[in-house]
């Protein structure tokens, strides 16, 4: 399994692009920065969201995939480049035995998306869907271990400078007398390497 993971990532990152240069890029937040510094929040208008929901159902994609495809199109247009490596958090509960455990089990995953400037949004979505399904099948190695191994083999592993997160806003959940509500705060930057 270890060898298969490493071999898949070597192919996935073959001729990986350099980090994107975006017009809204800023230097990394200072150590005393506020939690939201370095974060760009964006949303989708309700009518556009309904159209995307129809497209999502037709394509057999998740909400996450639709949001990621929209973000990738936006980045491609802003940077003038359709090949990109992004980061996102993925669940590491791949074994059924772990599904009942309470707690947050996640890992950073690299996502290599290579689209084309003349693609329709549906084509971007289908590309992202395929990439996410394939990538998700190869996220067993922790990110720091994977990057060490790949770099040790001479693979150019681009740094993850753009992280993607998609949050669906749910109402508060109550368990008996305990109320769990969404915390409206971001933790800013995190070291991965």
N, C-alpha and C positions, 0 to 999 in steps of 0.2 A: 504494500500500500504506500509506503514512504517513497519508494522509487517511482511509482506511478504518479504520485502527486508532484514530485520534483520534475519529472519528465514533462508532464502536462504544462506546468508553469514555464518551463524553458521555452516550449513552443508558443504559449500564449503571449510571452513577453518578447518574442523574437522581433527585432527591429522596433522596439517600443519607442514611442515619441519622447522627446524631451518635455519637461514640464511646460504647461501652458503659460503664456504671457498674456494676462488679461488686463484690459484697460482699467479695471477697478481693483487690481491687485495692490496690496499694501504690505509693508514689512510685518514680520511676526509680532504679535502683541508683546508688550513689555511685561516683565514678571509681576508688576503691580497693576496690570490692566484690569478693567472691569470684565465680568464673565461674558458679556455679549460682544466684546471687541473682537473683530475678525470674523464675525458671523453675518451672513447676508440672509435675511428672511424674505420669503416671497410666497405668494399664494396664487390661487386660480379663481377667477370670477365664477359665480354659481352657474351661469348658462354654459360657459366653456367647460366647467366641471361635469355638467350633465352630458355634454357631447363626448367628452373623454371617457365617461363611464360607459356609454354605449360602445365606443370603440374598444374599450378594455374587455367588455364581455365578448364582443365579436372575435377579438384576437386571443382570447383565453389567457389574458395577462392579469397580473395583480395590480392593485392600486400603486404599490411601490414601483412596479415596472413602468407604469404610465408616468408617474412623477419623475422617475429617473430619466425616462426618454425625453420629457419636456425640458429637464435640466440640461441634458446632453445637447439637445438642439440649441438651447440658449448659449451654452458654453461654446459650441462649434461656431455659432454666428459671431459671438463676441471676440473669440480668439482667431477666427479665420482658419480653423483647422478642425477636421472631422475625426481624427484619430486621437484618443485620449485615454489616460489611465487615471481613474478616480479611486477613492477609498469609500468604504461603507462598513457598517457594523453588521455582522451576520450572527445568527443564533448558532451556538455550538451544541445544541441538544439534538444531535443526529441519531442517537441511540434511543429506542423506545423506553429503555430503563430510566433515562434521564428526564422524560417528559413530565413525570409527577413531582419532580423536585421543585422546591420553592427557591427562587433566587434568580439572579441575572447572569446568564451564561452567554457571553458573546465574544467575538474576535473581529479584528480588522481584516477586511478582505479587499484585495485589489480588483478592480473591474476594468478590463480593457474593452473599450467601445470604439469601433471603427465604422463610421457611417460615410455618407457621401452628401455633398452640398446640394445635389438635385433630388434628394430623397423626399418623399412625402412623410408626414408624421407617422402614418401607419407603418412605413418601412423602418423608420427609426425605432418604433415600438417593437416590431418583430425582431429587429436586431438586438435590442436590449433584452427582450424576453429570452432569446436563445443564449445570449451571453450570461444572463443571470442563472439560468438553469444549468449551464455548463460550469460556470464558476462555482456555484453552490455545491456542485458535486466534488469540488477540489479545494475545500477549505478545512481540511483536517489538521494541517500543520499550523501552529501558531505563527502569526505574521513575523515576529522577530526571528524565529527559527528558520522560517522559509526564506526570508531575505538573506540571512547569513549563509544558508546553504547555496542559494542561487549565486550570490556574489562570490562565494568560494569556488564556484564552477565557471566564473568569468562572465556571468550573465549581467547585463546592464539592467538593474532594477531601478526604475524611476522612483524618486521620492513621492510619497502621497502628499501633495500640496492642496488638494481639493477633496474634502470629505462631503459625502452626500448623506443626508438623513431626511426621512419623510415621516412625519408624525401625524397620525390621524387623531383628531381631537374627540375624545370620548367624554361623556358626562361622568360625574363622580360615581364611584362604585362603592356600595356599602356591604359590609360583612358583619351582620349582627350590629353591634354598637360602633364598629370601626368604619370610618369614612375615608376612602382613598380618592384623592383628587390629583389632577395633573399639576405638576410643578412647572410654572412658566418661567424657566430659567435655563440658560445654556452655560456650560462649563468652559467655553472658549477652546483654546488649543490644548492638545495632549501630545506628549512625546511618544513616538513609536519606534524610533531607531536608536 
